[in-house]
Amino acid sequence: MSELLDVAIVGAGPVGLAAAIACKRAGLSYVVLEKGCVVNAIFEYPTYMTFFTTAPELEIGNHPMVTGHDKPDRRDALMYYRLVTQREELNVRQYTEVGRVHAAPAGFTLEIEAQDGTPGVVEARRVVVATGYYDNPVHLGIPGEDSENVSHYYTEAHPFMGLNVTVIGAGNSAADAALDLWRGGANVTMVVRAPELKSTIKYWVRPDLENRIKEGSIAAHFNSRVVEIHPDHVLVQWQDGTTFRLPTHFTFALTGYRPDLSFLAGLNLATQPDECLVLSEHYESSVPGLFVVGSAGFAGKTNQVFIENGRHHAVAAVAEIVRQLGDVREPAALAR
């Protein structure tokens, strides 16, 4: 792309799409660069996942999300964001990865690579980063973690019927996976570093899981951690240092995810002690003209930033960009 755009948006998740809608309605030239498909993180969610929130809290651009149940599921969300992208005719370039962002005289230069390996460059006056964090799992750093029988993502239970499956973690992802696997006929054991399940587990899921553990349907080892993963077992260590072998065919290491902003290396972004970026009230970073919206800028607080509030970040950021650049026309009502 040779033309100088007003805004380059990195990431086509719900927050990135909200930013794109706001740019379009404000009359700004823009492009959305996405290394996967539209809302790729949601596509990677468990097949039958149900959202914690209600449909109105996931809406962008004042487009209503209509579902046949109280809380939307993964399929509802994929269809909704796909239709919004099509109806708004958003300028999204899927399967285009941003390798590096550099400061440039007119704003920023983004080095990109298409799916077929073709390199390219995008020039933009402002950049909005909306990459989220789901594509960067927190690794355990233990032997065997990169084995074929280990995954940091859960899809569905069907392939694991009758197998011994270990689930590492105690949050929403681990809870959902453990219950789904058990209902799918797997022999499930949870290994939890803490003395109990996380309090942030969805309110309708936690009692279900606690009851399954209490009755022995799902085994759980608290105050313990997996220290090695082997083809037929995992080695579990108690707090006192003693270990035991847990027979395992497959392991789900669902220990959380963190933003990966390595493509911004060299811009010297200022961070806070908890690893969150230093951001203005409009989500502008310490680098003038570079905005970080949604959970991408909140490495230390990923459990506090969701689609529900991240979509508002996008609108605030674009409103500030409009102010900085001087809008061609008064923006119509920006995306909600």
N, C-alpha and C positions, 0 to 999 in steps of 0.2 A: 504494500500500500504506500503510494508516494504522497498522497495528500496529507496535510496536517489536520488531524481531527481535533475536535474540542476535548473529547473524553475517550480514553480507552478503559474499558471495564474488564478486569481479570476475574473470571468465574461466572458461570451461568446457572448458579443455584438460585433459589427464590430471592435472595437479597440482591444478587447481581442483576437479575431480571427486573426487580423493583427499581434499581438504579437506571437501567436501560429505559424503562417506561418513563421515568422522571426526565431523563435526558431528551427523549423524543418529544414529550409534551412541552418541554421548555425551548424547543427549537435548536438544540445542540446537536452537532454531528458527533457520532459515537460508533464504537464497535464493541461487541462483547466477545472476548477470547476465552474459549473453554477447551481444556485438554481432553475432556471426555464428551459425553452427551449432555443435553440440557438436563438440569437438576441431577447430575451424575451421582451425587451422594445419596439421594433418595432412591435412585435406581439400584444402588448397592445395598440398601437396607434389607433386612430380612423379608422374604417374600410376602409374608402375611402380617407384617407389622401394622399396628394401630397407633396413631399419634396420640400424644398426651392431651392435646388441646382440641378445641372445636374448630370447625371449618372457618368461621369468620376471622379467627386469629392467624390463619395461613394465607389469607387473601392479599393480593397485590393489585395495584392499579385500579381499585374499585371494581374489579371483576368478581362477581359472586361465585363462591365454590358451593356447588350443590351436591350433597351426598344423601344416601338413603339411610344413614345411621348417625348416631350422636357424634361420633368422632371419626374423622377421615382415616382411611388406611393408605398403605403405600400406593395401591392401584389408583385410588381417587386422586392422590396428589400428583402422580405422574401424568394422568390424563388432564388434570386442571392446568398445570404449568405448561404442558405441551400446547394446549389449546390457547392459553393466554399468549404464548410466544407467537403462535400462528396468527391469531386475531390482531395482535398489535403489530404484526410484521416486523418483529424486532431483528436488528442486524446482529445476528449471532453466528460466529464462526466456530462450529463444533470441531473437536479433534484437532485443535490448534493450541499447542503448548507454548507458554511464555517461558523462555529460558533465562532471561535477564532483563532488568529494567535499568536504564542509565539516565542520568540527568542530561539534558540537552539545552541549547540556547533558547529554543522555543517552548521547552517543557520537558518532555521525556521521549526517549527512544526505547522501544520494546523489541527485543530479539525474539522471533517466533519460529516455530517449526511445525509444518503441516503433518498430517498423518502419514503421508508418503515420504517424509524426511526432507521435504523441500524447505529450505530456510527462508526467512523473510524479515521484514522490519515494519513496525508500525510507529508512526510519529503522532504524538498527542500533547496538547497543552496541559491536560490534567489526567491523572490516573486514579481509578477507583479499584481497590483490591477487595474482592468479595469471594475469597477462595475457601472460606470455612476451615474445617480441620479434619473431616472424616476420612480423608485419603492418606492420613499420616498417623498410623497407630503407634501407641506407646509400646516399645519393645521391652521385653523382660531382660534381654541380654544374657540368656542362659544357653548352655549347649543343647542343640537339637531344635531350637526355636524356628530355624529355617527349613525344617523337614517337611516332606510332602503331606504328612499327617497332622499338620498344624495350620491353623488359620486364625487371623485376627478379625475375620468377618464371618457372621453367621447368615445363612440363607434360609434353609428349611430342613426339617427333620427326616424326610423320606429316606435318604441314602444311609441313615445310621440306625435303622431298625435292627434290634438285637445286638448292637455293638456296645462296647464300653466306651463312653465318652466323658472326658474330663472338661469341665468348664472352669476357667480361671477368671476370677473377678466377682464383684458383688454389687454392681450397679444395674441399670436398666437393661443394657445389652445382655449381660450375663443372666439376669433373671428371666428375661423373655426367652433366651435360648434354652436355658435349663428346663423350663416348663414345656416349651414346644417339643424339645427332644424327648422328654419323658412321655408326652402324649403321643409321640410318633413311634414309641416302642423301644427307645434306646435306654441303656442302663447308665444313668447320669450321676456323676459325682462332681460336686463343686469344691474348689479349693479357694479359700478366702483368707487373705492376709490379716484382715481385721477380726475383732471378736464377734461381729454381727454383720448382717446385710446393711447396705447403705440406706439411710433414711430417705434418700431422693428417689427411690424406686417408686414407680407409678402406684398410686394408692389402691388401685384395684388388683394390682399384680402382687404386691408384697405379701398380703395375707394368704393368697393362694400358694405362693412359694413356701412361706413359713409352715403352712399346714402340710405340704408335701414332704418337707424336711422332717417335721415332727412325726409324721406317720411312717417315715422310712422309705417312702417312694423315691425320693431323691436324697442321696447321701451328701453330706456336707462336712468338710473339715475346716474349722475356723482356726484363727491364729496359726496359720500354716502357709507355706508357699512352695510352688513347684521350682526345683532347682536344676532339674535335668529332664529332657524329653527323649525317650527312646522309641523304637518301632512298636514295642508291645507293652510299654509301661512308662509312667512318669515317676520321678523320684521326688517325694514330698518331704519337706523339712518342717518339724515343729519349732516352736519358739525356743525350746531348750537345746536345739541343735541336732536332735535325733532325727533319723530319716526312716522312711518306709517306701516300698514299691507299691504303686497303685496300677493295676492292670488297665491299660488304655489302648484302644485302637485309634482314637482320634482326639485331638485336643483343640479346644477353642480358647485362645488367649484373648479375652475380652476385657482388657485392662485400661481402656480409654484411648483417646486420640488427642493430638495437639496440632496447632497450625504449623504449616511449613512455609516460611517466608524466605527461603534460601535464594529465590530468584530476585530478591531485593538486596542481596548482599552487596556491599559497596556504597550503599546510600546512607549508611550510618544512622539508622533509625534509633531514636532514643527509646529506652524501655524503663519500666518501673521495676521495683524490687521483686514483684510477683511475676515478672516476665511479660506482663501486659505492655502494649505499646503506649507511649505518651501521646494522647490524642486530644484535640480540642473539642469543644462542645459540638462542632460540626464534623467530627471524626477525621479531621486533617492531622496527619502525622507531623513529626518534627521536621520532615522534609516538605517545604512549601509546595503545594499542588498535588501531593500524594495523599489520598484519602484511603482509610482502611475501615471497612464497614462489616457488620455482622461479627461472627465469632473469630474471624481471622486475627484481629488485633488483641484478643483476650486470652492469651495462652494460659494465664493463671486463673482464669474465671470462665472456662468454657461451659461450665454447668449453669451459668447465669445468662448466657446469650443464645437466643434461639431464633427461629424464623419470626416468631411473634414480635420480638423487639428489634431484631436485625433489619427488618424491612423498613423500619422508621429511620435507622441509621442512614440507609441509602437515600431516602428522601431529603434528610437534613444535609447530607454531603452534596447532593446535586444542587440544592437551593443555594448553598454557599459557593459552589462553582459558578452558578449563574450570576451571583453577585460579583464574583471576582472577574469574570470574563466580560460582563456587561451583556445582558440578554438582548437578542434581536427583537424580541417581542415579549410582552408581559406573559409569564407562564400561566397556562390554565391550571386548574386544580391539579397539583402534583399527586403522584401515586400515594395511596394510603399506606 
